[in-house]
Amino acid sequence: MGDQHSEVAAQRLVQAISTLHQQATKSTERAAANAWLESFEQNAVAWQVCLDLLQGMGQPYPALLYAAHTLRNKIRTQTQSLPPGALPALRDSLADCINRHSAELQPVSLQLCIAMSALVLHWTEWEDVLQYLGRRLTASNMLLLLEYLPQEPSDPVYGKILSGSSAYEWEAQSQYRVRPWSHEVIAWLAQVKLEEWAPSASQAQCRQLNCFAAWVRLGALFEAEMPHLDQLIGLAFQFTTSENEDEFQAGSSAVLDILEYSAEDLHLRLMDVMLQIPLAATQAATSRDMDRAERLCMVFTQFCDYNVSTLGSPSDLGNKLRNGLLQAALIPADLDAEPTSGAPVAVGPLATCQYLAEHLQTPLKRNTETSGDMLGPEETRAFFLQLLHGLLTNLQPIQQQEQEQANASPLREACKDALAAVCQLLGPETFLHTVLQPVGGLTDPAASVNPKVLQATLIAVVAASEVISGSIEGAEGADGPEDETAAQGIANTILQLLLVLSSKSSSLGQYAAGIQLVELEVMQTLAPALMHNLAATGGQAQDLMNFVLNKTGQLLQGPQADMVVSMSAARAIVQVCEVAETHNMPMPVSTLDGLLQLIQQATTSDVEQELAVALALCLSCIPVNPPASPNREHYVSGLLQGLPASLQQLAPQHSAQLSSEQAASVNAAAAIGLQHARTLMMFMQSWRDSQKCHDQSLNPAAQAFVSCWPLVKQALLSHVTAITVKDRIASCCAAAIRVHLPCSLPVLPGMLQAAAGAVATGNSSAHLWTTPLAAAIDQLEGQQLDHMSRALLEALSIIDKSAPAQSLVDRAGGDTNPDFAISVLNLTVVVARNAIKLQAGSGASSSLPLLDSGLYRAAACAACNHKDVASSSLTCMSSILEASSSSSFQGGGQLVYRAGQAIVQGLLAALLAVSALARVHKVCNVIVEMTGLSYPGGQAPDSCIAGWLHTSIQQLPPGLVEAQEQVRFASECSTLVQSIVAERKQSMYAGSPGTANNSTLHCSTVFRHLKKCIREFAECHQHNMV
């Protein structure tokens, strides 16, 4: 078997492989075996040991597979280390091994074939490759080798072998070394005797086609005429229509490769056989083999894609190709039929519809604009109309059972995309005329209509809604009277469609529910464009608004009403109201009354909230002081009429008498009322801002909420009040403070106290209660701030001293309660950004609540595994440092100096945490901002930072960062920080304020060097997490 050393190594190899494959092996033994194998693979003795194992008898399969795999890798990467005289012997041994294992151990033979392919590419002096391999290998192994020789190697055992530059190198070598052999290989493939191959001739022919496809992808078909080519192409097309699934897959894959990697003259020779593919697809669909039909459609559309010039020509071939495309696209989906044998119904000609959607505009679109050797405009239009009629027919059965047959959805979407492309090419006028023609009688409410056809028509209108909407909205910026008239005509057509549909609901029978959904989709997609057009051109915008309101009322109250229908109807109203608000269209009292009535009749809170948004949009359009304007307060009171009563019932003195069912009902009513209040406040504020109006009386919703504060305060004290209600109270407090501060001032101390108490609990709602505090800090100014500063600082102090906030000085606290940590850190950012104002208003000469401890919290949380907590902590550091750098803020330098060591420790921990690379930029920002501060005693910033850095890195846990690396990183960072301080001083001497240079420094070369240094440190130690 070889010398004694090789025998010992072979025995050790088999033993190591066995150790790895035994489940009972200890982890230490497994690690030792793996380490030995890694060392063995790099050893020169591995060549002979692997060959000996593969040529021996009775070796276990895992050892044989490992030996073949090792040989493959060594040939690919270490052939140059072998003496030239060793290559022929290696080649002969490989050939013997391939034949030895071909029958019973195909994965082993596969590895060896890939190894032989690598040897062929690397040993360029080997000239008689095909002749030698043909003599030494069996036909089946020769076929397997030829399949892998021209392509990037991969195998089913180990997956992809090469990637990146190695894969490109293999491809380049294959093109140079192997492609000239195409003629000989094609001839061999066509003439080889199939009866020699096991286990069956069919399987052998499939492998024959797979090998042929590999050489086609190499570019074999771009060579000169080959005598045996037609035989293999004929076999591929024969298998494309085969009933055998393996033959069909091999044949269709080979045909796709032939189409992609061959010249156009070959395509023309294939035209007759390709035109038979749509018929085969139709037959497959008729037999309910939809997967096969889709695959055949893919083959045909690929052929069309590579022959677009023929597709767009007026020739006989062009006509045949277009007819084939139509035939493939219009295969009936047949979704109404029951699936056989429990198999799911497939999606049909999905590939063709997708092709039509993506490629209709090339080259057929330019045929509508030019003539000559291309298809004329009228012929092109006729083709599109024929396609449109077919697509509408194909859509009809899809929606019928869409709920039961989920596979219908992809085909419907593909058809819709194709319809949108057809609409773009035909134009919306012609498209709508064609689409609406089959249903008939849309202008006559009394005329009957086929529900299935109507459903398909509506789906088509929805599909082309983007194109139609663009044409409708184009009236405002039309190029001339003709364009404007056309746009208005399209708008009137759609409006007429919507109006007449309402009168036909009684005749739709079992299709009523499905058509309602599509009708609502039409409303949602086109009603906003209609409103835009009618508002811009002075049309019947109010008629459309009334239709949408009436239709929504019918749907909400009708027997077919459900959650999906109700929400769709409510959202349609919101979309129309958004357009009305954009055009500042005042709504009459009837519209506002209708909306209020719908809200009061809504059966679900979600629908009620959507409709409340619509009412808020309409209220925001009411002019400021017209004599006959609707009373805004009236509708606010109507929308919020149940809020005071529900809050009163939640008060402790009343809630004790409520049963659990009653308490749930009261809580639900209070939650909805509070949501309405916030919605009205925010929309009215948006309108006031857009109108540049400063009249604080224009937000009656805020006044209504503030007037309920005594009841709100009692509800907060009740144990019956649901968390949802308390959360919405927090949102309303924040909204009231932001939109109507003067009105909120009398109750603001109570709001702040309630907010501070809720945040201090650290529960799941704490983050919502920070928003009123942030709103008060942002909004209070001047005398208002002077009057409220004590209450505000007391509230912040309660949070600062709370146990949950104190727990954040430990990294574990941020990971345990991330929502609370983020909310406290973000509130600290708000305090920092308003620090000068708060300090001046309070008269404090020291740091403010949350700021001093905020640096320690941020430093600890910077190392959290939770990425959002870490990001918020670094932002918090930057905000505090920015505030401290201002000369107007007292004690800023001392504040940062006291926490300097903790800050630097936190930054280092952030670079050693999970996802550290995402934190690098913010860490650099913090360091730059630390260089702009004035530290006590006139100490230089670079000296302070360097000292903190050296101390912090030495305090890291042992083994985390090597001592030599600690010294290198700390020294390099200190040098770069010194350069940043020097640049900052130079900028100050030039006349720029020091704190204004942060953005400039971030663009400087030294900052980029600092960022590079920190990034490399994080990358090097990203697995050594603290």
N, C-alpha and C positions, 0 to 999 in steps of 0.2 A: 504493500500500500504506500510505501514511501519510507523515508528515513524515520528513525525513532522519535525525533522531535516533532515531526508532523503528526505521527500517530498519537502522541500525548496531547497535542493541541486539538486534534479531532475529537478525542474522548472528552476533553475539557469543554469543547464547544457543545457537544451533544448534551453533556450534563448541565451546562448553563442554560441552554434552551429549555430543557426539561424543568429546571427550577423556575423559570419565568412562567411556564404554562401550568404549573401545579397550583391549584387554589389554596392548598394548605401551607404553602411556602410562607415563611416569616418575612416581614418587610426588610429586615437587615440582610437576609440571604438573597432576597430578590434584588436589593440595591447592589449587593456585591456581584451578583451574576450580570446585572446590566452594565456595571462598570467594567467588568472583564470583557464583555462583548464589544463595548465601545473601543477599548484598547486593542482588541483583536482585529477589528476592522481596519485599523491603521497599520497593522503589522504586515511585513512582506510575506510571512509564511501563510497568510490568509489565502493567497492565490492557490497554492497547492493543496491546502487543507480543504477548501471548498470544492475543488475539482475532484479530489479523492472521495469526499463524501458523496458527491453526485454520481460518481462512477462505481461506487461500492454497492453492496447488497444489504437489504434488511435495515436500512436507516429509517428512523421515524420521519413522518411527513413534516413536522415543524422544523426539524433540522435541515431537511432538503430545501424547504422553501426559504429558510434563512440563508443557506449557502448560495442559492441562486440569486437572491436579492443582493447579497454582499458582492457577488461577482459583477452583477449589473452596475452597481454603484462604483466599484473600483475601476471597471473598464471605462466608465464615463468620466471619471475624475483623475485616475492615476495611471493611465496607459503610458503616458510619456515617461514614467519612471522605469518602465520595463526595457530591457535591451531589445533592439530590432529583431534579433534572432529568436526571441521568445514568442513573438506574435503568431507565426505559423502554428506552433505547437498549441498555443492557447486557442486558436481558431479551430483546430482539429478536435481538441478536447470538448470545446463548446458544442460542435456539431454532433459528436457522439452523445453528449449529455442530453441535447434537445431530442434526439430520436429515442433515447432510452426512456424518457419520461413523458412522451407525447400522449400515450393512450390513457394511462391510469392517473396521471398527475398533471392535468393541463395547466393549473396555475404555476407550477414549477417550470414547465416548458415555456409558458408565456414570459416569465422573468428572463429565461435564457435567450429567448428570441429577441427581447428588447436589448439584452446584453450584446448579442451578435450584431444588432442594428447599430449600436453605439460603436462597436469595433469597426464596422464597415465605414462609418463616418470618420473615425479618428485615424485609421490606417489607410491613408490615401495612396500608398504605394501598392496596395492590393488591387490588381487590375481585373482578373477573371472572376469577379465576385459572383455574378449570376450563374456562370458555368459551374463553378465550384459548388455553390449551394444547391444547384439542381442535381448534381451527382450525389452529394452527401446526405441531403435531407429527404425525408418522405414528402409526398405531395401535400399532405395536410399541414406539416410543419413549415414547408416552403411557403404555403399560402399565409400562414400565421405570421411568418417573418416578413413577407412582402407587405402585409397590411400595416406593420409598425415601422417599416423602413422609411417611408416618406413623410411621416407626420410626427408632431410633437408627442413624445411617449407618455402614456398613462396606462394604468392597468386597474382591474377591479379589486385587487387585493390592497394595494398601497395608494390608490388614487393618483392625483397629478404628480408627475415626477419632477418636471421642470417648471420654472416660473421666471418672469422678468427677463433679464438679459440672457440667461441660460437657454430659455425657450427660443428667443430670437436667434441665438447662435446655432441651435439645433436646426431651426428652419432654414437659415442661410446655408448651412452645410448640406442640408438635404437638397436644396435647389441646385447647388453647384455640383454635388457629387452624384446624386441619385437621379435627377430629372432626365439626363440623357439616356437612361435605360428604359424610358417609358415604352418605346416600341417593342422591345424584347419582352417586357413584363406583360403588356396587353396581349401580345401573341401567345405567351405561355398561358395566361389566364383563359384565353379562348379555346386552346387546344388540349389543356390538361384533361386526363381521363377521370371522370367523376366517380366511376365505380370503385376506385381505390380508396375513396374517402368513407369514413364511418362517422356516425351510425347510419345516415340516410343520405340519398342523393339530394333531397330538398334542403337539408341542413348544409350540405356542402355547397350548393348553389347560393344559398344566403351568404355564406362566408366568402364565396367567390365575388359576389356583388359588393360586400363590405370592403374587400381588398381593392376592387376596381374603383370604388368611390374614393378611397384614400389616394390613389394615384391621380384621379380626376382633380381632387383638391390641390394636388401638387402642380397641376397645370398640364397634364398629359394631353388634354383635348385641344390645347392651343398649338400642338405640334402639327406637322404635315399629315396628310391623309394616311390613316392606318388601315390595313386591309381587314383586320379582325374587329374593328371598332363597332360596326353595325351589329355584330352578333351579341356583344355584351350590352349595348344600349337596348337592343330588342329584348334581351332577357330582363333588363330592368323594367321596361314598360310592361312586359308580360306579367311580371310579379306584381306590378302596381294594381292590376285587376284580379289578382289571385284571391281565392277564398281563404287560403292558409294565412293566418295572422303573421307568422314569422316571415313568410315570403312577401306579404304586403308591406310590412315595415321595412324590410331590406330593399325592396324595389322602389318604394316611394322615396326613401332617403337617398338612394342612388340617383333617382331622377332629379331631385332637388339639387344635388351636387352637380349633376350634368348641366342643369340650366344655369347655375351660378358661375361655373368655371369653364364655359365653352364660348366659342365665337358665334356671331349672329347667323353666319351661313349655316351652321349646324342647326340652329333653332328653326330656320326655314325648312330644313329637311324633316324636322320633327313636327311640323305644323299639323299634318294630317292625323298623326297618332295622338297629339295633344288635344285636338278637337273632340276626341272620343272621351276625354276625362270627365267633362260635365255630365255626359250621359251616364257614365259609371257612378258618379256622385249621386245623381238622381235615383239610380237603381238601389244604391246603398241606403239612401234615405227612405225609399219605399219599403225596404226590408228592415227598417228601423235600426240600422247600424249607423247611428249618427256620428260616431267617432271616425269611422271610415269615410263617411261623406265629408266631414270637415277636413280630414287629411287630404282627400282628393281635391277639394276646393283650394286648399293651400298650394298644392302642386300647380293647379291651373293658374291661380292668381300670381304665383311666382313667375310662370311663363309670361303672363301679361306684363308683369313688371319689367322684364328684360326685353320686351318687344313693344314698348310704348309707341314707337313710330308707326309700326304696323297697326296697332290698336286705333290710332287716330287717323289712319289713311282711308280714302274712299274706295280702296281696292276690294276685290272679292275676299281676299284673306282678312282684310280689316273687318268686313261685315261678318265673316265667320267667327272671328275672334270676339267681336262685340256680342254676337248672339250667344256664344259660349259663356261669356262673362255674365250675361243676363240669366242664362239657364242655371249657372252655378249659384248666382245670388238669390234666385227666386225658388229654390227648393223648398217645398212646404215644410214647415216645422212639425206639423201634425201633432201638436201638443194636446189636442182634445181626446186622442185615442188613449186607451189604457195601456200602460207599459206591460210588456210580456215578461214572464218569469221573474217578476219583482225587480227587474232592472230599471234604474232611473232613466227618464227621458233625457236625451242629450240636447245640445243647443243648436244642432243643425249647421247651416252654412255660415257659421260665425266668421271664419277666416275671410270669406269673400266680402261680407258686409264691411269688415274692418278694412279690407283692401280698398273697397269703393270709397269709404270715408276718407282714407289717407291719400288716394291717388287720382280721384276723379278730376282734379283740376289740372293734371298733367297727363297727356297733352290735350285733353278734350276741351279744357276751358279756352285755350287760345283759338280753338276751332270756331268759337262763337264770335271771334273778333277778326278772323282772317280767312282766307280761302287759298286756292292754289292746289298744291298736292296734298293738302289736308282736307279732312271732312268739312263740308260746308256748314255754316251756322244753322240752317234749317234742319239738316240731317242730324247734327249734333243735338239740337233741341228735341227732335223726335226721339232720339235714343234716350235722352234724359226723361222724357215724358213716359216712355215705355218702362223704363226702370222705376220711375215713381209709382206707376200703377201697380207694378209687381211688388214693390216694397210695401205698399199699403195692404195688398192682399196677404202678404206674409206676416204683417203685424196683427191681423185680425184674431188668430187663435192664441196669441201670446198672452194677452191680458186675462183671458177667460179663466185660466187656472194658474195664474202666477203665484198665488198664495200656496197652492199645493205643489207646483212644479217650480222650485227655485231656480232650476237650470234655464228657465225661460228668460230670466233677467239679463244675462250677458248678450243673448241674441237681440233682445229688445233694444238694449243700449247701442249695440253695433248698428242695428237698423236705423235708430235715431240719428247716429252720427252720419250715416250715409244720406239720410234724408236732409240733414242740415247742409251737407255739401251740395246736394241737388238744388236745394233752395237758393244757395249762394250763386249757383251757375244759371239757374232759370230766372232768378229774380223773384222777390216775394209776391208780386202781383200774379204772375203766371203760376207760381207754386200754389198760392191759395186758391186760385180759380180751379186748378186741377184737383187739388185735395178736397175741396168742398163740393165739387161736381158730383161724385158718387153718392153722397148722402141725399142730395136733392131736398128741396122744400124748406131750406133753412130760412128763407124769407117769409114762409107761410107757417105760422105757429100751429095751424090745424093739420098740416100735412104729416103723414106717417113717415117713419124713418127706420131703417134697419139698425138695430142697436149695435151689432157687431161692427158694421161698417162705420157707424158714428164713432165708436170707440177708437177704431184705427185712425179715423180722421183727426180726432182730438190729439192722439199720441203724435201724429205727424206734425200738427200745429205746435205742440210743445217742443218737439225735436228741433224745429226750425225757429224757435222763439227768439234766439239770440240774433239771427239775421233779420227776422221780422221786427224785433224791438229796435234794432239799429235803423231800419228804414222809417219806422214810425217816429222815433225821436229826431230823425234827420230833418224833419220839417222846419225846426227852429233855425237850423243853419243851412238850409237848402240852397243849391246853386241858382235856382231860378223858379219861376212860377210852376213849371211842369213838375219839378221835383217836389215842391211843396204840395201841389195838388195830388200827386201820386201818394205821398206819405199820408195825407189826410184821408185818401181813399182807402188805403190799407187799414188805417185806424178805424174808420167807419165799418169796414168789413168785419174786423175782429169784434168791435163793440156790438154789431148786429148779431154776430155768432153767439156772443155771451147772452144777449137779451133773449134771443129766440130759444136757446137751450133750456131756459127756465120753464118755458111752457110745455116742454116735451117730457118732463120727468115722469109723468103719469103713464106714459106708453113704453117705458123702457123695461118693465118687468124685472126678471132676474138679473139683468145687467145694470140696474139702476145704481147699486152701490159702487161697482167698479167704475162706471162712467162718472159718478160724482167725484171720485178721487182724481180722475184725469181732468175733469172740468175744473176742479180746484187748482190743479197744476197749471192749467191754462190761465186761470185768474192770477195765480201767483207770479207766473213768468211774464205775462203780457199786460196785466192791469197797470203796473207802475209805468210802463212805456206809454200806454194809452193816456194815463193821467198827465204824464209829462207833455204829450202832444197836445192834448185838449187844453191844458192850462197855458201852454205857450202860444197856441193859435186862437185862443178865445172860444174853443169848442165846448161841447156839452160835458164838461168835467163833473158837474154836479150830478148829471144823469148816471155817469159811471159810478160815482160814489154811492148814490142811492141804490144802484143795482147791486153793488158789492154788499152793502148793508142788508138789503132785503134777502139776497141769496144766503148770506151768512145766517140771518135769522131763521130762514127755512131749514137750513142744514142743522142748526143747533137744536131745533125743536122737532125735526122730522123723525119718523120711525127708524130711519137708517143712521141716525146720528150715533157716532162713537167717538172715541178719543182722537183717532187719526183724522177723521173728517172735521171734528170740531177745531182741533189745533190748526189744521190747514186753512180752514175758513178764517180763523182769528188772525193768522199770520198774513193772509191776503189783505185783510183790512189794514193791518199795520203797514204793509208795504205801500198801499195806496195813500195812507195818511202821511207816510214819510215823504212821498213826492209832493203832496199838498203842502206840507210844512216847508219843503225846499222852495217852492214857488210862493210861499207866504199867502196861500189861498184861504181866506176866512171861510169857515164852515157855517152854514145857517143853523138856526136853532133846531130845526127838524133833524139835521144830521147829528148834532150833539145829543138831542133827546133820544134818538134811535140808538146811539152808542151806549148811553147810560142805561137804557132799557135792556140791551143785550147783556151788559155786565151784570145787571141784577137777575137776569134769567139764566146765566151761565151755570152749568151743573158741576164743573170742576174748577179748582183753584188755578190750574195752569192756564185754562182758557180765559178765566176772569182776569188774570194778570196780563195776558196778551192784549185783551180788549182795553184794559186800563192804560196800557202804553199808547194805543191808538187814540183814546180820549185825551191823554196828556199832549199828544202831538197836535191834535185839533185845538185844544185850549191855548197852546203856545202860539197859534196863528191869529188869535183874536186881537184886533187893533187896540192901541192904548186907550184912546178916548173918543171913539165914535159915539154919537148919541144913541144909536140903536144896537150897539154891540151886545152880544149875549153876556150875561152876568157870570163872570168866571167863578166867583165865590159860590154861586148856586150849584154848579156842577162839581166843584170840589166837595161841597157839603153833601151832595148826593152820593158821591163815590165813597166818602168817609163816614157816612151816617151811622154805620154800625160799630165804628171803632170805639167811641167813648163807652158805649154800653158793655161791650165785650171786655174792655179794660177794667171797668168797674166791677164786673163779676169776678175778675181774677184777683181783686183785692183780698187780703187775708180775712177780713171780716165777712166776706161773702163766699169765698172759694171753699171754705170748710163745709158748706152746705151742698156742694156740687158732687154728683156721682161721677165715676170715672168716665162714663160716656158723655155726660154733660160737660165735664172739664175738657175733654178732647174736642168737643164741638166749639166751645168758647175759645179755646186756644187756636183752632183753625180759623175762626172768624177774626180774631185779633191779628193773627199773622198776615192774613190777606189784607186787612185794613192798613196795617203798617207798611206792607209792600206797596200798596196803592199810594200811600202818603209819600214814600220815598220816590216813587216813579214820578209823581206830579211835581215834587220839589225839583228834581234834577232836570226834567224837560222844560219847566218854566224858567229855570236858571239859564239853560242853554239859549232859550229864545231871548231872554233879557240881555245876555251877553252879546248875541248877534245883533240886537237892535241898539247896543250901546246905551241902554236905559238904566239909570241909577235909582229909580223909584223903588224903594224897598217894599212898598205895599203891593208890588206886582206878584208876590209869591204867597197867595193865600194858603197854599198847602203847608208851608212852613209855619204860618200863623196857627193853622188848625192843629198841627202836631204839638207846638209849644203850649197851646191852651190846654192840651190833654196831659201836660207833664205831671200834675199832682196824681192823676190816675196811673200814669206810667210808673211813677216812683213807687206807688203802692203795689203794682203788679210785679215789680222787680223783687219785692220783699216776700212774695208769696211762694210757697213750695209747690203750688199747683201749676204755676206758670211754666210752660214748656220752654226748652232750650231754644227752639226755633223762634219763639216770640221774643225772647231776650236778645237773640242775635239780631233780629230785625229792629228792635229798639235801638241797638248800638248803631246800626246803619242809618236810621232816621236821625239820631242825635248828630252824627257826623254831617249828614246832608243839611240839617237845619242850621248848624253852625256855619257851614260854608255858604249857603245861599241866603241866609237871613240873620246875620249876626246880631244886629240891634234888637231884633225881636227875641233872640235867644238869651241875651245878657241877663235878664232877671232870673232865669232858671239855670244859667250856666254853671254856677258853683255846684248845684245838685248833680248836673250831668257829669262834671269832672269827678266828683266824689264817687258816683256810681261807676264810672269808667275805671277809676283807679282801683276800687274794690274788686271789680271783676277781673282786671288784669292781674292783680296780686294773687288771685287764686291759682293761676297757672293752668286752668282747665282748658278744654278744647275750644271754648269761645273767647279765650283771652285775646287772641290776635284780632278779633273784630272790635273789641272795646278799645284798642289803641287808636283806632281811627278818629273817634271824637277828640281825643287828646291832641292828636296831630293836627286836626282841623283847627282847634282852638289856638295852638301855637302859631300856625300859619296865618290865621285871620286877625288875631288881636294886635292892635297897634295903638300907640299914643296913650291917651287917657283911658281908653278901654283896657289896655294892657296894664296900666298902673293900677286900675281898680281891681283887676282880676289876677294880678301876679301872685298874690299870696295863695289864693285857692289853687292856682295852676301849679305852683312850686310844691305845695303840700301834696297834691295828687301825684306828681312825679316822684316825690320823696317816698310816698307809700309804696309805689312800685319798686323803687330802688332798694328799699329795705326788706322787701318781701322774700320769703324763703325760696320760692321758685326762681326769682331773679338772682339771688345770692348763689344758687346752685350752678349758675352758668359760668362761674369762675373756674369750674372744672369742665374739661372737655366732654366728659360723659353726660353732663347735663344737657348740652346742645344736641347730642345724638339721641338722648332719651325723649326729649320733648322738643322736636325741631320746629314745630309751628310757633310755639311760645318763644323760643329763642330768636327766631327770625323777626317776630313782631316786636320784641324788646329792642333788638339791634336796630331795626328800622325806625322805631320811635326815638332811639338815641341819635340816629342820623338827623331826624327832624329837629331835635333839641340843638344839635351841633350847628346846623345851618342857620338857626335863629338865635345862636348863643349870645351874640352881641346885643341884640334887641332884648332878650330876656334878662341879661345881666343889667342892662341899663334900666329896664322897667322895675326890677326888683331892688335895685340899689346894692346888690350883693357884690362884694369885692373878691369872693373866692369862687371856686368852680361850682357849676350848677349840678343839681341832682341828675344822675344817670351818666354825666360826662366822666367824672373821675373813675368810678367803678366800671364805666362803659369800656374804657381801654383794657382793663383786665378781663372783662367778659369777652371782648372781641379777640384778645390775644389767645384766650383758652379755646374759643370756638373756631379759630382759624384752622385748627388741626382736626376738626370733626370729620367723620366719614361722610356725613350728609353734605352733599355738594352745595346746596342752597344756603345752609347755615354757614358754611365756610365762606362762600361768596359774600353773604350779608355782613359777616364779621370783618372782612377786609375792607369792604365799603365803609363800614362804621369807623374803622381806624382812620381811613383817609379823611372822612368828614371831620372827625375830632381834630386831627392834625391840621387840616386846613383852617378850622376855626381858631386853633391855638396860635397859628402863625400870624394872625392879624394883630396889629399894634393896638386896636381898639378893644381887644379881649384881654381882660386882666388875668394874669397868672397862667397864661397858656404854656409858656416855656417850662414853668415849674411842674405843671400838670403832666406834661409828656416826660419830663426828666424823671419824675418819681416812678413812672410806669415803663421807662425805657427798656430795662432788662426784660420785663415780662413781654413787651412788644416784640423784641428781637427773638426771644424764645418761641413765641407764637408763630413768627414768620418761618423759623427753621422747622418747627413741627408741621407747618402747612406744606413745606416742600418735601416732607417725608411721609405724607399722608396719602390716602387713596385719591386717585385722579389729581395728582399734584401738578401736572403740566397745565391744567386749566387755571391754576392759581398763580402761575409765574408772573403774569403781567401785573396783577394787582399787588403782589408782593413787591415788585420793583417800584410801583407807584408809591407805596407806603415809605419805602426807603428814601426815595427822592424827596417826599414831603417832609421827612424827618430832618433832612439837611437844611431846610429853610427856617428852622426855629432858632430863637435866642435862648440859650440854656443858662441856668443860674451861674453867677460868678464869671460870666464871659467865656465859659468853656466852649471850645470849638466843636461844632456838630460832628465833624468827621472823627475827632478823637473819641467823643462819647460813643458814637455808633460802633467804632472799631473795638472799643473796650467791651461793650455789651456783646458784640458778635463773638469775640474770642472766648469770653466767659461762658456764653450760652452753648457754643459748639462743644466746649470741653465737658459740659454737664450732660451731654446726650448719653443715653444708656450704653453701656459697654458693648462693643462689637457692632454697633449700628453703623458707624462711620469710622473708617480706619484713622489712626492718629495722624499719619502722613497726609491723608486727604483733608482732615480737619484743618491742619496748619495751612495747606495750600489754598483751600477755599476761603478761609477767614482772611488770609493775607491778600488774595486777589480782590475780594470784595472790598476790603478796607482801602486798597489803592484806588479802586474805581470810585468809591464814595468820596475820597479825597479829591479826585478830579472833578466830580460833580459840584462839590463845594467851591472849588476854584472857579469853575465856569459860572456859578451863581454869583460869586463876588465880582467877577469881571463884568457880568451883565449889570450888576448894581452900580458899579463905577461908571458904566456907560450911560447911566441916567434912568434905568428901568427899575421899578420897585422889585424887591427880591421875591415877594410872593407871587408876582405875575409871571415868573419865569418857569413855573412847573410845566406848562404846556410846551414851552420852547425846549426845555431840557428833555422832555419825552421824545423829541425828534432828533436829539443830538446823537453823535457817534458814541460818546461815552455811555449814554443810556442803553444803546443797543448792545454795547459790550457787556454792560452789567446784566442785561436780560439774557444774553447768551451764556454768561457764566452761571447764572442762577438756573437756567433751563438745563444746562449740562449736569449740574449737581442733582437736580430733581430726576432727570432721566437715569442717571447712574445709580441712584438709590431708591427708585420708585417701588422696588419690591421689598425694601427694608423698612417697612412701615413702623412708626412709633406705636 
